[in-house]
Amino acid sequence: MTTAVKSVKRADRLLETLADLEGATASELAEEVNIPLSSVYDYLTTFESLGYVVKSPDGQYTVSFGFLELGNRIRNQYDIYRVAEPELKSLSRETGEYVVLMIEEDGLGVIIELQKGDKSSNIHIRETHPGTKTRLSTTASGKSILAQFSDDRVREIVDRYGLAPKTRNTITSSDELFEDLTQIRDVGYAIDDEERFEGMRGVGAPVETGGDAVTAGIAIYGPANRLTDAMIHKEYPNRILETANVIQVNLSYS
């Protein structure tokens, strides 16, 4: 590994740790990552000059909103985001639930938009904000994406990221996953029955993105005690498929 690559990896580690700590002094950060204080100062000074960290009068450093601005610029480059956003807002208003848009990047699912309806306004789940990455096999939107891939591509992703359980309902075998994907391809939608988060169920559908060089899926999520079997097998599949179709039609004219 070259010195330049090591420096980039160290910079990434420092920023990730600083974000996890929700702010720290240079000495606190140096102790946390076990890197010499002088080196940490050099990195923080550079980050600050680039606008990626902010230093308070008491010497605390925090990650700035510079990354959010950069992420929004990247997100706005995709037609799928611009076209899907109003439809997701409409669906969340109608259902009152969480509605998410996910794309595939390097074999993982990335949430690029999330809307919360009034029924879900008091529900706060970690790792569901835009930018969150997760294994595709653990969510309704993610499985909708996997269903668009060839079996060989799915195997590559599973070999790389595995099928470790997130909950007691997570799919943990390749045979079970391929059986689920066959069902998704047949009916056109995917179900997440508390497979990533205990107590949350969801229904997802694939979105063919046309010119965008991404594979996407959308999903509705809500508490398991509210999303009954009838809702996730009949009512919400119809809603999510209708929304996916509208997005695809609008994409073709964007």
C-alpha positions as protocol buffer text, in pm:
chain_id: "A"
residue {
  index: 1
  type: MET
  ca { x: 0 y: 0 z: 0 }
}
residue {
  index: 2
  type: THR
  ca { x: 146 y: 337 z: -104 }
}
residue {
  index: 3
  type: THR
  ca { x: 191 y: 627 z: 136 }
}
residue {
  index: 4
  type: ALA
  ca { x: -76 y: 825 z: -50 }
}
residue {
  index: 5
  type: VAL
  ca { x: -331 y: 545 z: -13 }
}
residue {
  index: 6
  type: LYS
  ca { x: -248 y: 508 z: 356 }
}
residue {
  index: 7
  type: SER
  ca { x: -302 y: 881 z: 403 }
}
residue {
  index: 8
  type: VAL
  ca { x: -643 y: 868 z: 235 }
}
residue {
  index: 9
  type: LYS
  ca { x: -747 y: 570 z: 448 }
}
residue {
  index: 10
  type: ARG
  ca { x: -630 y: 749 z: 761 }
}
residue {
  index: 11
  type: ALA
  ca { x: -821 y: 1063 z: 662 }
}
residue {
  index: 12
  type: ASP
  ca { x: -1136 y: 858 z: 609 }
}
residue {
  index: 13
  type: ARG
  ca { x: -1092 y: 689 z: 947 }
}
residue {
  index: 14
  type: LEU
  ca { x: -1049 y: 1023 z: 1122 }
}
residue {
  index: 15
  type: LEU
  ca { x: -1361 y: 1172 z: 964 }
}
residue {
  index: 16
  type: GLU
  ca { x: -1572 y: 863 z: 1035 }
}
residue {
  index: 17
  type: THR
  ca { x: -1456 y: 858 z: 1397 }
}
residue {
  index: 18
  type: LEU
  ca { x: -1514 y: 1231 z: 1442 }
}
residue {
  index: 19
  type: ALA
  ca { x: -1868 y: 1189 z: 1308 }
}
residue {
  index: 20
  type: ASP
  ca { x: -1933 y: 893 z: 1541 }
}
residue {
  index: 21
  type: LEU
  ca { x: -1807 y: 1093 z: 1839 }
}
residue {
  index: 22
  type: GLU
  ca { x: -2031 y: 1385 z: 1737 }
}
residue {
  index: 23
  type: GLY
  ca { x: -1738 y: 1618 z: 1799 }
}
residue {
  index: 24
  type: ALA
  ca { x: -1404 y: 1595 z: 1980 }
}
residue {
  index: 25
  type: THR
  ca { x: -1086 y: 1785 z: 2054 }
}
residue {
  index: 26
  type: ALA
  ca { x: -773 y: 1696 z: 1861 }
}
residue {
  index: 27
  type: SER
  ca { x: -630 y: 1512 z: 2161 }
}
residue {
  index: 28
  type: GLU
  ca { x: -953 y: 1317 z: 2217 }
}
residue {
  index: 29
  type: LEU
  ca { x: -960 y: 1216 z: 1852 }
}
residue {
  index: 30
  type: ALA
  ca { x: -592 y: 1118 z: 1855 }
}
residue {
  index: 31
  type: GLU
  ca { x: -650 y: 897 z: 2157 }
}
residue {
  index: 32
  type: GLU
  ca { x: -956 y: 737 z: 2000 }
}
residue {
  index: 33
  type: VAL
  ca { x: -781 y: 642 z: 1675 }
}
residue {
  index: 34
  type: ASN
  ca { x: -434 y: 588 z: 1824 }
}
residue {
  index: 35
  type: ILE
  ca { x: -264 y: 828 z: 1584 }
}
residue {
  index: 36
  type: PRO
  ca { x: 3 y: 1081 z: 1695 }
}
residue {
  index: 37
  type: LEU
  ca { x: -149 y: 1412 z: 1802 }
}
residue {
  index: 38
  type: SER
  ca { x: 71 y: 1611 z: 1563 }
}
residue {
  index: 39
  type: SER
  ca { x: -60 y: 1408 z: 1267 }
}
residue {
  index: 40
  type: VAL
  ca { x: -420 y: 1451 z: 1380 }
}
residue {
  index: 41
  type: TYR
  ca { x: -367 y: 1829 z: 1401 }
}
residue {
  index: 42
  type: ASP
  ca { x: -232 y: 1832 z: 1045 }
}
residue {
  index: 43
  type: TYR
  ca { x: -534 y: 1641 z: 914 }
}
residue {
  index: 44
  type: LEU
  ca { x: -784 y: 1854 z: 1106 }
}
residue {
  index: 45
  type: THR
  ca { x: -623 y: 2176 z: 985 }
}
residue {
  index: 46
  type: THR
  ca { x: -649 y: 2052 z: 626 }
}
residue {
  index: 47
  type: PHE
  ca { x: -1009 y: 1938 z: 672 }
}
residue {
  index: 48
  type: GLU
  ca { x: -1096 y: 2277 z: 821 }
}
residue {
  index: 49
  type: SER
  ca { x: -937 y: 2465 z: 531 }
}
residue {
  index: 50
  type: LEU
  ca { x: -1144 y: 2254 z: 288 }
}
residue {
  index: 51
  type: GLY
  ca { x: -1464 y: 2320 z: 479 }
}
residue {
  index: 52
  type: TYR
  ca { x: -1520 y: 1962 z: 592 }
}
residue {
  index: 53
  type: VAL
  ca { x: -1476 y: 2020 z: 966 }
}
residue {
  index: 54
  type: VAL
  ca { x: -1555 y: 2315 z: 1191 }
}
residue {
  index: 55
  type: LYS
  ca { x: -1358 y: 2418 z: 1500 }
}
residue {
  index: 56
  type: SER
  ca { x: -1542 y: 2580 z: 1791 }
}
residue {
  index: 57
  type: PRO
  ca { x: -1385 y: 2840 z: 2026 }
}
residue {
  index: 58
  type: ASP
  ca { x: -1335 y: 2571 z: 2293 }
}
residue {
  index: 59
  type: GLY
  ca { x: -1127 y: 2356 z: 2056 }
}
residue {
  index: 60
  type: GLN
  ca { x: -1396 y: 2105 z: 1962 }
}
residue {
  index: 61
  type: TYR
  ca { x: -1394 y: 1982 z: 1604 }
}
residue {
  index: 62
  type: THR
  ca { x: -1712 y: 1861 z: 1432 }
}
residue {
  index: 63
  type: VAL
  ca { x: -1780 y: 1735 z: 1082 }
}
residue {
  index: 64
  type: SER
  ca { x: -1939 y: 2016 z: 881 }
}
residue {
  index: 65
  type: PHE
  ca { x: -2236 y: 2021 z: 646 }
}
residue {
  index: 66
  type: GLY
  ca { x: -1990 y: 2030 z: 357 }
}
residue {
  index: 67
  type: PHE
  ca { x: -2044 y: 1659 z: 303 }
}
residue {
  index: 68
  type: LEU
  ca { x: -2421 y: 1708 z: 297 }
}
residue {
  index: 69
  type: GLU
  ca { x: -2385 y: 1975 z: 30 }
}
residue {
  index: 70
  type: LEU
  ca { x: -2157 y: 1746 z: -172 }
}
residue {
  index: 71
  type: GLY
  ca { x: -2398 y: 1455 z: -135 }
}
residue {
  index: 72
  type: ASN
  ca { x: -2693 y: 1667 z: -246 }
}
residue {
  index: 73
  type: ARG
  ca { x: -2502 y: 1776 z: -555 }
}
residue {
  index: 74
  type: ILE
  ca { x: -2435 y: 1412 z: -643 }
}
residue {
  index: 75
  type: ARG
  ca { x: -2794 y: 1307 z: -570 }
}
residue {
  index: 76
  type: ASN
  ca { x: -2936 y: 1583 z: -791 }
}
residue {
  index: 77
  type: GLN
  ca { x: -2737 y: 1450 z: -1086 }
}
residue {
  index: 78
  type: TYR
  ca { x: -2970 y: 1150 z: -1106 }
}
residue {
  index: 79
  type: ASP
  ca { x: -3300 y: 1175 z: -1293 }
}
residue {
  index: 80
  type: ILE
  ca { x: -3442 y: 900 z: -1070 }
}
residue {
  index: 81
  type: TYR
  ca { x: -3415 y: 1125 z: -764 }
}
residue {
  index: 82
  type: ARG
  ca { x: -3564 y: 1434 z: -926 }
}
residue {
  index: 83
  type: VAL
  ca { x: -3852 y: 1240 z: -1083 }
}
residue {
  index: 84
  type: ALA
  ca { x: -3924 y: 1013 z: -785 }
}
residue {
  index: 85
  type: GLU
  ca { x: -3918 y: 1274 z: -507 }
}
residue {
  index: 86
  type: PRO
  ca { x: -4268 y: 1422 z: -567 }
}
residue {
  index: 87
  type: GLU
  ca { x: -4418 y: 1075 z: -607 }
}
residue {
  index: 88
  type: LEU
  ca { x: -4262 y: 959 z: -279 }
}
residue {
  index: 89
  type: LYS
  ca { x: -4401 y: 1265 z: -103 }
}
residue {
  index: 90
  type: SER
  ca { x: -4746 y: 1192 z: -242 }
}
residue {
  index: 91
  type: LEU
  ca { x: -4731 y: 826 z: -136 }
}
residue {
  index: 92
  type: SER
  ca { x: -4615 y: 912 z: 216 }
}
residue {
  index: 93
  type: ARG
  ca { x: -4900 y: 1163 z: 252 }
}
residue {
  index: 94
  type: GLU
  ca { x: -5156 y: 908 z: 133 }
}
residue {
  index: 95
  type: THR
  ca { x: -5034 y: 622 z: 351 }
}
residue {
  index: 96
  type: GLY
  ca { x: -4887 y: 815 z: 644 }
}
residue {
  index: 97
  type: GLU
  ca { x: -4586 y: 580 z: 639 }
}
residue {
  index: 98
  type: TYR
  ca { x: -4214 y: 581 z: 562 }
}
residue {
  index: 99
  type: VAL
  ca { x: -4140 y: 580 z: 189 }
}
residue {
  index: 100
  type: VAL
  ca { x: -3783 y: 528 z: 66 }
}
residue {
  index: 101
  type: LEU
  ca { x: -3593 y: 538 z: -261 }
}
residue {
  index: 102
  type: MET
  ca { x: -3285 y: 317 z: -281 }
}
residue {
  index: 103
  type: ILE
  ca { x: -3024 y: 270 z: -551 }
}
residue {
  index: 104
  type: GLU
  ca { x: -2750 y: 11 z: -586 }
}
residue {
  index: 105
  type: GLU
  ca { x: -2388 y: 119 z: -555 }
}
residue {
  index: 106
  type: ASP
  ca { x: -2100 y: -128 z: -555 }
}
residue {
  index: 107
  type: GLY
  ca { x: -2328 y: -413 z: -451 }
}
residue {
  index: 108
  type: LEU
  ca { x: -2490 y: -229 z: -159 }
}
residue {
  index: 109
  type: GLY
  ca { x: -2816 y: -40 z: -128 }
}
residue {
  index: 110
  type: VAL
  ca { x: -2797 y: 336 z: -70 }
}
residue {
  index: 111
  type: ILE
  ca { x: -3099 y: 533 z: 52 }
}
residue {
  index: 112
  type: ILE
  ca { x: -3109 y: 856 z: -150 }
}
residue {
  index: 113
  type: GLU
  ca { x: -3451 y: 981 z: -41 }
}
residue {
  index: 114
  type: LEU
  ca { x: -3684 y: 920 z: 253 }
}
residue {
  index: 115
  type: GLN
  ca { x: -4025 y: 1070 z: 321 }
}
residue {
  index: 116
  type: LYS
  ca { x: -4216 y: 1029 z: 649 }
}
residue {
  index: 117
  type: GLY
  ca { x: -4594 y: 1045 z: 665 }
}
residue {
  index: 118
  type: ASP
  ca { x: -4790 y: 1168 z: 965 }
}
residue {
  index: 119
  type: LYS
  ca { x: -4833 y: 816 z: 1109 }
}
residue {
  index: 120
  type: SER
  ca { x: -4454 y: 774 z: 1120 }
}
residue {
  index: 121
  type: SER
  ca { x: -4355 y: 1121 z: 1240 }
}
residue {
  index: 122
  type: ASN
  ca { x: -4278 y: 992 z: 1590 }
}
residue {
  index: 123
  type: ILE
  ca { x: -4075 y: 690 z: 1471 }
}
residue {
  index: 124
  type: HIS
  ca { x: -3699 y: 742 z: 1461 }
}
residue {
  index: 125
  type: ILE
  ca { x: -3485 y: 458 z: 1327 }
}
residue {
  index: 126
  type: ARG
  ca { x: -3109 y: 480 z: 1305 }
}
residue {
  index: 127
  type: GLU
  ca { x: -2946 y: 397 z: 973 }
}
residue {
  index: 128
  type: THR
  ca { x: -3241 y: 509 z: 761 }
}
residue {
  index: 129
  type: HIS
  ca { x: -3128 y: 859 z: 659 }
}
residue {
  index: 130
  type: PRO
  ca { x: -3026 y: 949 z: 302 }
}
residue {
  index: 131
  type: GLY
  ca { x: -2676 y: 819 z: 239 }
}
residue {
  index: 132
  type: THR
  ca { x: -2721 y: 509 z: 457 }
}
residue {
  index: 133
  type: LYS
  ca { x: -2577 y: 194 z: 300 }
}
residue {
  index: 134
  type: THR
  ca { x: -2713 y: -152 z: 370 }
}
residue {
  index: 135
  type: ARG
  ca { x: -2707 y: -504 z: 231 }
}
residue {
  index: 136
  type: LEU
  ca { x: -2962 y: -535 z: -47 }
}
residue {
  index: 137
  type: SER
  ca { x: -3091 y: -870 z: 80 }
}
residue {
  index: 138
  type: THR
  ca { x: -3226 y: -720 z: 405 }
}
residue {
  index: 139
  type: THR
  ca { x: -3485 y: -470 z: 276 }
}
residue {
  index: 140
  type: ALA
  ca { x: -3788 y: -463 z: 47 }
}
residue {
  index: 141
  type: SER
  ca { x: -3637 y: -195 z: -177 }
}
residue {
  index: 142
  type: GLY
  ca { x: -3305 y: -381 z: -179 }
}
residue {
  index: 143
  type: LYS
  ca { x: -3458 y: -714 z: -276 }
}
residue {
  index: 144
  type: SER
  ca { x: -3650 y: -532 z: -550 }
}
residue {
  index: 145
  type: ILE
  ca { x: -3313 y: -421 z: -683 }
}
residue {
  index: 146
  type: LEU
  ca { x: -3161 y: -770 z: -657 }
}
residue {
  index: 147
  type: ALA
  ca { x: -3456 y: -911 z: -850 }
}
residue {
  index: 148
  type: GLN
  ca { x: -3349 y: -699 z: -1149 }
}
residue {
  index: 149
  type: PHE
  ca { x: -3004 y: -862 z: -1159 }
}
residue {
  index: 150
  type: SER
  ca { x: -2894 y: -1190 z: -1312 }
}
residue {
  index: 151
  type: ASP
  ca { x: -2840 y: -1482 z: -1075 }
}
residue {
  index: 152
  type: ASP
  ca { x: -2465 y: -1458 z: -1137 }
}
residue {
  index: 153
  type: ARG
  ca { x: -2463 y: -1093 z: -1029 }
}
residue {
  index: 154
  type: VAL
  ca { x: -2663 y: -1179 z: -717 }
}
residue {
  index: 155
  type: ARG
  ca { x: -2414 y: -1454 z: -630 }
}
residue {
  index: 156
  type: GLU
  ca { x: -2126 y: -1208 z: -667 }
}
residue {
  index: 157
  type: ILE
  ca { x: -2295 y: -969 z: -424 }
}
residue {
  index: 158
  type: VAL
  ca { x: -2374 y: -1245 z: -174 }
}
residue {
  index: 159
  type: ASP
  ca { x: -2017 y: -1378 z: -193 }
}
residue {
  index: 160
  type: ARG
  ca { x: -1884 y: -1031 z: -123 }
}
residue {
  index: 161
  type: TYR
  ca { x: -2117 y: -914 z: 155 }
}
residue {
  index: 162
  type: GLY
  ca { x: -2263 y: -1235 z: 295 }
}
residue {
  index: 163
  type: LEU
  ca { x: -2603 y: -1297 z: 449 }
}
residue {
  index: 164
  type: ALA
  ca { x: -2537 y: -1239 z: 818 }
}
residue {
  index: 165
  type: PRO
  ca { x: -2859 y: -1195 z: 1019 }
}
residue {
  index: 166
  type: LYS
  ca { x: -2980 y: -851 z: 1124 }
}
residue {
  index: 167
  type: THR
  ca { x: -3293 y: -992 z: 1291 }
}
residue {
  index: 168
  type: ARG
  ca { x: -3440 y: -1337 z: 1347 }
}
residue {
  index: 169
  type: ASN
  ca { x: -3626 y: -1300 z: 1015 }
}
residue {
  index: 170
  type: THR
  ca { x: -3330 y: -1202 z: 797 }
}
residue {
  index: 171
  type: ILE
  ca { x: -3269 y: -1425 z: 496 }
}
residue {
  index: 172
  type: THR
  ca { x: -2945 y: -1609 z: 574 }
}
residue {
  index: 173
  type: SER
  ca { x: -2917 y: -1874 z: 300 }
}
residue {
  index: 174
  type: SER
  ca { x: -2863 y: -1836 z: -73 }
}
residue {
  index: 175
  type: ASP
  ca { x: -3135 y: -2090 z: -150 }
}
residue {
  index: 176
  type: GLU
  ca { x: -3389 y: -1891 z: 50 }
}
residue {
  index: 177
  type: LEU
  ca { x: -3279 y: -1567 z: -114 }
}
residue {
  index: 178
  type: PHE
  ca { x: -3310 y: -1703 z: -468 }
}
residue {
  index: 179
  type: GLU
  ca { x: -3650 y: -1848 z: -383 }
}
residue {
  index: 180
  type: ASP
  ca { x: -3759 y: -1505 z: -262 }
}
residue {
  index: 181
  type: LEU
  ca { x: -3620 y: -1333 z: -573 }
}
residue {
  index: 182
  type: THR
  ca { x: -3810 y: -1576 z: -797 }
}
residue {
  index: 183
  type: GLN
  ca { x: -4130 y: -1483 z: -614 }
}
residue {
  index: 184
  type: ILE
  ca { x: -4052 y: -1111 z: -649 }
}
residue {
  index: 185
  type: ARG
  ca { x: -3997 y: -1147 z: -1023 }
}
residue {
  index: 186
  type: ASP
  ca { x: -4327 y: -1334 z: -1053 }
}
residue {
  index: 187
  type: VAL
  ca { x: -4547 y: -1091 z: -857 }
}
residue {
  index: 188
  type: GLY
  ca { x: -4351 y: -770 z: -918 }
}
residue {
  index: 189
  type: TYR
  ca { x: -4302 y: -663 z: -557 }
}
residue {
  index: 190
  type: ALA
  ca { x: -4095 y: -756 z: -249 }
}
residue {
  index: 191
  type: ILE
  ca { x: -4183 y: -791 z: 119 }
}
residue {
  index: 192
  type: ASP
  ca { x: -3961 y: -719 z: 418 }
}
residue {
  index: 193
  type: ASP
  ca { x: -4116 y: -895 z: 717 }
}
residue {
  index: 194
  type: GLU
  ca { x: -3900 y: -754 z: 1000 }
}
residue {
  index: 195
  type: GLU
  ca { x: -3587 y: -867 z: 815 }
}
residue {
  index: 196
  type: ARG
  ca { x: -3372 y: -562 z: 887 }
}
residue {
  index: 197
  type: PHE
  ca { x: -3544 y: -396 z: 1182 }
}
residue {
  index: 198
  type: GLU
  ca { x: -3746 y: -576 z: 1447 }
}
residue {
  index: 199
  type: GLY
  ca { x: -4101 y: -443 z: 1446 }
}
residue {
  index: 200
  type: MET
  ca { x: -4091 y: -291 z: 1095 }
}
residue {
  index: 201
  type: ARG
  ca { x: -4247 y: -436 z: 781 }
}
residue {
  index: 202
  type: GLY
  ca { x: -4227 y: -308 z: 426 }
}
residue {
  index: 203
  type: VAL
  ca { x: -4332 y: -357 z: 66 }
}
residue {
  index: 204
  type: GLY
  ca { x: -4103 y: -264 z: -221 }
}
residue {
  index: 205
  type: ALA
  ca { x: -4101 y: -253 z: -600 }
}
residue {
  index: 206
  type: PRO
  ca { x: -3831 y: -218 z: -866 }
}
residue {
  index: 207
  type: VAL
  ca { x: -3803 y: 98 z: -1073 }
}
residue {
  index: 208
  type: GLU
  ca { x: -3654 y: 73 z: -1421 }
}
residue {
  index: 209
  type: THR
  ca { x: -3439 y: 385 z: -1451 }
}
residue {
  index: 210
  type: GLY
  ca { x: -3375 y: 392 z: -1825 }
}
residue {
  index: 211
  type: GLY
  ca { x: -3091 y: 634 z: -1896 }
}
residue {
  index: 212
  type: ASP
  ca { x: -2963 y: 654 z: -1537 }
}
residue {
  index: 213
  type: ALA
  ca { x: -2672 y: 416 z: -1483 }
}
residue {
  index: 214
  type: VAL
  ca { x: -2828 y: 291 z: -1158 }
}
residue {
  index: 215
  type: THR
  ca { x: -3068 y: 20 z: -1046 }
}
residue {
  index: 216
  type: ALA
  ca { x: -3340 y: 144 z: -811 }
}
residue {
  index: 217
  type: GLY
  ca { x: -3623 y: 33 z: -587 }
}
residue {
  index: 218
  type: ILE
  ca { x: -3885 y: 205 z: -372 }
}
residue {
  index: 219
  type: ALA
  ca { x: -4062 y: 83 z: -59 }
}
residue {
  index: 220
  type: ILE
  ca { x: -4327 y: 165 z: 200 }
}
residue {
  index: 221
  type: TYR
  ca { x: -4241 y: 90 z: 564 }
}
residue {
  index: 222
  type: GLY
  ca { x: -4435 y: 95 z: 888 }
}
residue {
  index: 223
  type: PRO
  ca { x: -4469 y: -75 z: 1227 }
}
residue {
  index: 224
  type: ALA
  ca { x: -4554 y: -445 z: 1211 }
}
residue {
  index: 225
  type: ASN
  ca { x: -4860 y: -398 z: 1431 }
}
residue {
  index: 226
  type: ARG
  ca { x: -5001 y: -150 z: 1179 }
}
residue {
  index: 227
  type: LEU
  ca { x: -4895 y: -314 z: 852 }
}
residue {
  index: 228
  type: THR
  ca { x: -5120 y: -618 z: 867 }
}
residue {
  index: 229
  type: ASP
  ca { x: -5087 y: -920 z: 638 }
}
residue {
  index: 230
  type: ALA
  ca { x: -5374 y: -786 z: 426 }
}
residue {
  index: 231
  type: MET
  ca { x: -5194 y: -454 z: 384 }
}
residue {
  index: 232
  type: ILE
  ca { x: -4855 y: -595 z: 286 }
}
residue {
  index: 233
  type: HIS
  ca { x: -4998 y: -860 z: 54 }
}
residue {
  index: 234
  type: LYS
  ca { x: -5276 y: -663 z: -117 }
}
residue {
  index: 235
  type: GLU
  ca { x: -5325 y: -292 z: -44 }
}
residue {
  index: 236
  type: TYR
  ca { x: -4965 y: -171 z: -31 }
}
residue {
  index: 237
  type: PRO
  ca { x: -4837 y: -381 z: -323 }
}
residue {
  index: 238
  type: ASN
  ca { x: -5096 y: -210 z: -543 }
}
residue {
  index: 239
  type: ARG
  ca { x: -4991 y: 133 z: -417 }
}
residue {
  index: 240
  type: ILE
  ca { x: -4617 y: 74 z: -452 }
}
residue {
  index: 241
  type: LEU
  ca { x: -4651 y: -78 z: -800 }
}
residue {
  index: 242
  type: GLU
  ca { x: -4865 y: 214 z: -914 }
}
residue {
  index: 243
  type: THR
  ca { x: -4608 y: 463 z: -783 }
}
residue {
  index: 244
  type: ALA
  ca { x: -4320 y: 273 z: -944 }
}
residue {
  index: 245
  type: ASN
  ca { x: -4506 y: 276 z: -1275 }
}
residue {
  index: 246
  type: VAL
  ca { x: -4568 y: 652 z: -1256 }
}
residue {
  index: 247
  type: ILE
  ca { x: -4199 y: 713 z: -1184 }
}
residue {
  index: 248
  type: GLN
  ca { x: -4094 y: 494 z: -1478 }
}
residue {
  index: 249
  type: VAL
  ca { x: -4332 y: 673 z: -1716 }
}
residue {
  index: 250
  type: ASN
  ca { x: -4213 y: 1015 z: -1600 }
}
residue {
  index: 251
  type: LEU
  ca { x: -3850 y: 904 z: -1632 }
}
residue {
  index: 252
  type: SER
  ca { x: -3907 y: 813 z: -1994 }
}
residue {
  index: 253
  type: TYR
  ca { x: -4011 y: 1173 z: -2064 }
}
residue {
  index: 254
  type: SER
  ca { x: -3756 y: 1350 z: -1841 }
}
